[in-house]
């Protein structure tokens, strides 16, 4: 039977893997759980990956150096149960290892949640939920300018959900081409311009070393008065 390594945080394992899924996994191969990667030294942790045929990873995964340095790696596939897989070095794919993610399965629901958050903020729903007196100064989403910071699977789903509202959509995404922007009917802009022009700014960038802390004090100061900031990506952005 193939050797299957499950490498993710204990919390992610509880959320992602139902009892039925765990049972099914044991039927597919010899399963090794690694839910405490931070407690292991690099050699011990790396050997778990080197000896596995398939790795099921998720939130909180620690990427071992052995993925690009080992000459005896038997790993054939990494099945990531979250969205972005940019934490894995490009050399992993160049070695012929198949890398998949669950982004298609979760992107639509995250985009829907981002839209719900936007509408609740614009309509000042907290006012009604807490039964405050007086009428809040609420707004609609129609004809607003929406800035998407990152436009991968989630951002593209949200762009589609925004179409009935007639929004002008700006996108900051260094990986998006002019042709892709034209196809989505969005305007490519810089990060500063996206923050300054967007009435609603929605974050959808992946959690990578390059994006961590990308929205700091200086960036927040660029937001217009009353602008709505929605972060359904990661707090570390």
C-alpha positions as CSV (number, residue, x, y, z in Angstrom):
1,X,0.0,0.0,0.0
2,X,1.2,3.6,-0.7
3,X,2.5,5.5,2.3
4,X,0.3,8.6,3.0
5,X,1.6,11.4,5.2
6,X,-1.0,13.8,6.8
7,X,0.9,17.0,7.6
8,X,-1.1,19.9,8.9
9,X,-2.0,21.5,12.3
10,X,-4.1,19.5,14.7
11,X,-6.8,22.2,14.4
12,X,-6.9,21.9,10.6
13,X,-7.1,18.1,10.8
14,X,-10.1,18.3,13.1
15,X,-11.9,20.7,10.7
16,X,-11.0,19.2,7.4
17,X,-11.1,15.4,8.1
18,X,-14.4,14.0,9.1
19,X,-14.6,10.5,10.7
20,X,-15.7,9.1,7.4
21,X,-12.8,10.8,5.6
22,X,-10.3,9.4,8.1
23,X,-11.6,5.9,7.6
24,X,-11.6,6.2,3.9
25,X,-7.9,7.4,4.0
26,X,-6.8,4.3,5.9
27,X,-8.3,2.2,3.2
28,X,-6.2,3.9,0.6
29,X,-2.9,3.5,2.2
30,X,-0.6,3.3,5.2
31,X,-1.3,6.6,7.0
32,X,1.1,8.6,9.2
33,X,-0.2,11.6,11.1
34,X,2.1,14.6,11.6
35,X,0.1,17.2,13.5
36,X,3.0,18.6,15.6
37,X,5.6,19.5,13.0
38,X,6.9,22.5,15.0
39,X,8.0,20.0,17.7
40,X,10.1,18.0,15.4
41,X,13.7,18.7,14.2
42,X,14.3,19.2,10.5
43,X,15.9,15.8,10.0
44,X,13.0,13.9,11.7
45,X,10.3,15.9,9.9
46,X,12.0,15.7,6.6
47,X,12.3,11.9,6.8
48,X,8.5,11.7,7.1
49,X,8.1,13.5,3.8
50,X,11.0,11.6,2.1
51,X,9.4,8.2,2.9
52,X,5.9,9.1,1.9
53,X,4.3,8.5,-1.6
54,X,1.6,11.1,-1.0
55,X,1.2,14.0,1.4
56,X,-2.1,15.4,2.5
57,X,-1.3,18.9,3.7
58,X,-3.3,21.8,5.1
59,X,-3.3,25.0,7.1
60,X,-0.3,25.2,9.3
61,X,1.9,22.9,7.1
62,X,5.6,23.3,7.6
63,X,7.5,22.9,4.3
64,X,10.6,20.8,4.7
65,X,13.9,21.5,2.9
66,X,14.0,17.8,1.8
67,X,11.4,18.6,-0.9
68,X,14.1,20.3,-3.0
69,X,17.3,18.9,-1.6
70,X,16.8,15.1,-1.3
71,X,18.0,12.8,-4.1
72,X,16.0,9.9,-2.9
73,X,12.6,11.5,-2.5
74,X,9.8,9.0,-3.3
75,X,7.0,11.6,-3.0
76,X,4.7,11.7,-6.0
77,X,1.9,14.0,-5.0
78,X,1.0,16.8,-2.5
79,X,-2.7,17.2,-2.0
80,X,-3.2,20.5,-0.2
81,X,-6.6,20.8,1.6
82,X,-6.5,24.6,1.7
83,X,-6.3,27.3,-1.0
84,X,-2.9,28.7,-2.1
85,X,0.0,26.4,-2.6
86,X,2.6,29.1,-3.0
87,X,4.4,28.1,0.2
88,X,5.8,25.1,-1.8
89,X,9.0,25.9,-3.7
90,X,8.7,25.9,-7.5
91,X,11.3,23.2,-7.5
92,X,8.8,20.8,-6.2
93,X,6.8,20.8,-9.4
94,X,10.0,20.8,-11.5
95,X,10.8,17.4,-9.8
96,X,7.6,16.0,-11.2
97,X,5.6,16.1,-8.0
98,X,1.9,16.8,-8.6
99,X,0.6,19.5,-6.4
100,X,-3.2,20.1,-6.0
101,X,-5.3,22.3,-3.8
102,X,-8.9,22.7,-2.6
103,X,-9.2,26.2,-3.8
104,X,-11.9,25.5,-6.3
105,X,-14.0,23.8,-3.6
106,X,-13.7,26.7,-1.1
107,X,-13.3,29.8,-3.3
108,X,-17.0,30.3,-4.1
109,X,-18.1,30.1,-0.4
110,X,-15.3,32.6,0.6
111,X,-16.3,35.0,-2.1
112,X,-19.9,34.8,-1.0
113,X,-18.9,35.5,2.6
114,X,-16.8,38.5,1.4
115,X,-19.9,39.8,-0.3
116,X,-22.1,39.3,2.8
117,X,-19.5,41.2,4.9
118,X,-19.5,44.0,2.4
119,X,-23.2,44.4,2.4
120,X,-23.5,44.2,6.2
121,X,-20.9,46.9,6.6
122,X,-22.4,49.2,4.0
123,X,-25.9,48.7,5.4
124,X,-24.7,49.2,9.0
125,X,-26.3,45.9,10.1
126,X,-24.6,46.0,13.4
127,X,-26.8,48.9,14.3
128,X,-29.9,46.8,13.8
129,X,-28.4,43.6,15.4
130,X,-27.7,45.6,18.6
131,X,-31.1,47.3,18.5
132,X,-29.6,50.8,18.6
133,X,-31.9,53.8,18.4
134,X,-32.0,56.1,15.4
135,X,-31.6,55.4,11.7
136,X,-28.0,54.6,10.6
137,X,-26.5,56.3,7.5
138,X,-26.5,53.2,5.4
139,X,-25.4,52.7,1.7
140,X,-26.1,50.3,-1.1
141,X,-23.4,48.5,-3.1
142,X,-24.8,49.6,-6.4
143,X,-22.4,51.5,-8.6
144,X,-19.6,51.5,-6.0
145,X,-15.9,51.2,-6.8
146,X,-14.6,47.9,-5.4
147,X,-10.9,47.1,-5.2
148,X,-9.8,43.5,-5.1
149,X,-6.3,43.0,-3.6
150,X,-5.5,39.7,-5.2
151,X,-7.6,38.1,-7.9
152,X,-7.2,34.4,-7.8
153,X,-10.1,31.9,-7.5
154,X,-11.8,33.8,-4.6
155,X,-11.3,37.2,-6.2
156,X,-12.7,36.0,-9.6
157,X,-15.8,34.5,-7.9
158,X,-16.4,37.7,-6.1
159,X,-16.0,39.7,-9.3
160,X,-18.8,37.6,-10.8
161,X,-21.0,38.1,-7.7
162,X,-20.5,41.9,-8.0
163,X,-21.8,42.1,-11.6
164,X,-25.5,42.6,-10.8
165,X,-24.5,45.6,-8.7
166,X,-22.9,47.4,-11.6
167,X,-19.7,48.0,-9.6
168,X,-16.5,49.4,-11.0
169,X,-13.9,46.8,-10.1
170,X,-10.2,47.6,-9.6
171,X,-7.6,44.9,-9.2
172,X,-4.2,44.9,-7.7
173,X,-2.5,41.5,-8.6
174,X,1.1,41.3,-9.8
175,X,0.3,38.0,-11.4
176,X,-2.6,39.2,-13.5
177,X,-2.0,40.0,-17.2
178,X,-3.6,42.9,-19.1
179,X,-5.4,40.3,-21.2
180,X,-6.9,38.5,-18.1
181,X,-8.0,41.9,-16.7
182,X,-9.8,42.7,-20.0
183,X,-11.5,39.3,-20.0
184,X,-12.8,39.9,-16.4
185,X,-13.7,43.5,-17.2
186,X,-11.6,45.0,-14.4
187,X,-9.0,47.7,-14.2
188,X,-5.4,46.8,-13.2
189,X,-4.0,49.3,-10.8
190,X,-1.2,49.7,-8.2
191,X,-1.8,48.8,-4.6
192,X,-1.8,52.4,-3.6
193,X,-4.3,53.3,-6.2
194,X,-6.5,50.4,-5.3
195,X,-6.6,51.5,-1.7
196,X,-7.1,55.2,-2.5
197,X,-9.9,54.7,-5.1
198,X,-11.8,51.8,-3.6
199,X,-15.0,52.5,-1.7
200,X,-14.8,48.9,-0.7
201,X,-11.4,47.1,-0.5
202,X,-11.5,43.3,-0.3
203,X,-8.4,41.3,0.5
204,X,-7.8,38.0,-1.4
205,X,-4.0,37.7,-1.5
206,X,-2.4,34.5,-0.4
207,X,-0.4,34.2,2.8
208,X,3.3,34.3,1.6
209,X,6.5,35.9,2.8
210,X,5.9,38.6,0.2
211,X,2.4,39.5,1.2
212,X,2.7,39.4,5.0
213,X,2.2,42.8,6.4
214,X,1.3,44.3,3.0
215,X,-1.5,46.3,4.6
216,X,0.1,48.4,7.3
217,X,-0.4,51.8,8.8
218,X,0.7,53.7,5.7
219,X,-1.6,51.6,3.5
220,X,-4.6,52.1,5.8
221,X,-4.0,55.8,5.7
222,X,-4.6,55.8,2.0
223,X,-8.2,54.6,2.4
224,X,-10.9,57.2,1.8
225,X,-13.2,58.5,4.6
226,X,-15.8,55.8,5.3
227,X,-14.1,53.2,3.1
228,X,-15.0,49.6,3.8
229,X,-12.1,47.1,4.3
230,X,-13.0,43.4,4.2
231,X,-10.3,40.7,4.9
232,X,-11.4,37.2,4.2
233,X,-7.8,36.2,3.3
234,X,-5.4,36.1,6.3
235,X,-4.8,38.3,9.3
236,X,-1.1,38.3,8.6
237,X,-1.7,40.4,5.5
